[in-house]
Amino acid sequence: MNRKVQRARILQLLYAREFNNGDSKIDKFEIPIEDSNLITNFIIQIVEGVIAQKEYLDKMIEQYAENWENKRLLTIDKLILRFAIFEMLFFKETPKKVVINEAIELAKKFSSEKSSSFINGILDKIFIIEMGKKNE
C-alpha cells in the first residue's frame, strides 16, 4: 500500500477517534477483519504519535495559523495539519515537500474549497521556520 493511501487511512482513523470518545489506540477501533491488513507500521506510528503529541501539535498550529484559534478550525483541517506536522518533524526519511503536497491533496479531497491553500500556508511556514532551526 503506497503512502498516499496510508495517509488517507491515517486521516480516517484520526477522524474516527475524534468522534469516538478519544480512544487512544488503533487496536480499539472497530476495523473489519478484511480491512485489518490495511494498518501498516507507518499508520500506527503516525496515529499513535499524533495522539501522544496532540497538545504540542495544536500549539504549533495555533502559533502558525495567525489570527485563527484551534477551536475555529474545521476538524478535518486540524487533523490533516496535526499528522502532516508530526510527519514533517519526526519522520526524517519522508521528503517534507511530499508531506505538504499530500496534505494539500487530502484537504482538496476531504475538506472545504479553501482548506488546501490554508493548510499549504501553515505547512510552508512550519517547513521554512522549523526545518531552518533544525539545520542551524
C-alpha positions in Angstrom: 0.0 0.0 0.0 1.5 3.3 -1.0 2.0 6.3 1.4 -0.8 8.3 -0.3 -3.3 5.6 0.6 -1.8 5.2 4.0 -2.2 8.9 4.7 -5.9 8.8 3.7 -6.2 5.9 6.2 -4.5 7.9 8.9 -7.0 10.7 8.4 -9.9 8.3 8.6 -8.6 6.8 11.8 -7.9 10.1 13.4 -11.3 11.4 12.4 -13.0 8.3 13.8 -11.1 8.7 17.0 -12.1 12.4 17.3 -15.7 11.3 17.4 -15.2 8.1 19.3 -14.7 9.4 22.8 -11.0 9.8 22.2 -10.0 6.1 22.2 -6.2 6.4 22.0 -5.0 3.2 20.5 -5.6 1.8 17.0 -6.5 -1.6 18.3 -9.6 -0.1 20.0 -11.0 0.9 16.6 -13.5 -1.4 15.2 -11.8 -2.4 12.0 -13.5 -5.0 9.9 -11.3 -8.1 9.5 -11.0 -7.7 5.8 -9.5 -4.2 6.4 -7.2 -5.2 9.3 -4.3 -5.8 6.9 -4.6 -2.1 5.8 -3.0 -1.0 9.1 0.7 -0.7 8.5 3.6 0.2 10.9 3.7 3.7 9.3 0.0 4.2 10.0 0.4 3.0 13.6 3.4 5.2 14.2 1.7 8.3 12.8 -1.6 7.8 14.6 -0.1 7.0 18.0 2.5 9.8 17.6 -0.2 12.4 16.8 -2.2 11.2 19.8 0.8 11.4 22.1 1.9 14.8 20.7 -1.6 16.3 20.3 -1.1 19.3 22.7 2.3 20.1 21.1 0.9 19.9 17.6 -2.1 22.0 18.5 0.2 24.7 19.9 2.2 24.7 16.7 -0.9 25.0 14.6 -2.1 27.9 16.7 1.3 29.6 16.5 1.5 29.4 12.7 -2.2 29.9 11.9 -2.1 33.6 12.6 -5.4 35.0 13.7 -7.0 31.6 14.0 -7.8 29.7 17.1 -7.8 25.9 17.1 -11.5 25.8 18.0 -12.3 27.7 14.8 -10.6 25.3 12.5 -12.5 22.6 10.7 -11.9 19.3 12.4 -10.7 17.7 9.2 -8.2 20.5 8.6 -6.9 20.3 12.2 -6.4 16.5 11.8 -4.6 16.9 8.5 -2.3 19.6 10.0 -1.6 17.5 13.1 -0.4 14.5 11.2 1.4 16.4 8.5 3.3 18.4 11.1 4.1 15.3 13.0 5.4 13.5 9.9 7.4 16.6 8.9 9.1 16.8 12.3 9.6 13.2 13.3 9.9 11.2 10.0 13.2 12.4 8.6 13.1 9.9 5.7 10.0 11.5 4.2 10.7 14.5 2.0 8.9 17.5 3.6 7.6 18.7 0.2 5.9 15.3 -0.2 4.2 15.6 3.2 3.0 19.1 2.3 1.7 18.0 -1.2 -0.1 15.0 0.3 -1.7 17.2 3.0 -2.9 19.6 0.3 -4.4 16.7 -1.7 -6.2 15.3 1.3 -7.6 18.8 2.0 -8.8 19.1 -1.6 -10.5 15.7 -1.4 -12.0 15.8 2.1 -12.4 19.4 3.2 -13.7 22.7 2.1 -12.8 24.6 -1.0 -10.3 27.0 0.7 -8.7 24.5 3.1 -6.0 23.4 0.7 -4.4 26.8 0.5 -4.9 27.4 4.2 -3.1 24.1 5.0 -0.4 24.8 2.4 0.3 28.2 4.0 0.7 26.8 7.5 2.8 23.9 6.5 5.0 26.1 4.3 5.7 28.4 7.3 6.5 25.4 9.5 8.7 23.9 6.9 10.7 27.1 6.4 10.9 28.1 10.1 11.1 24.8 12.0 13.3 23.0 9.4 15.6 26.0 9.4 16.0 25.7 13.2 17.0 22.1 12.9 19.6 22.9 10.3 21.3 25.6 12.4 
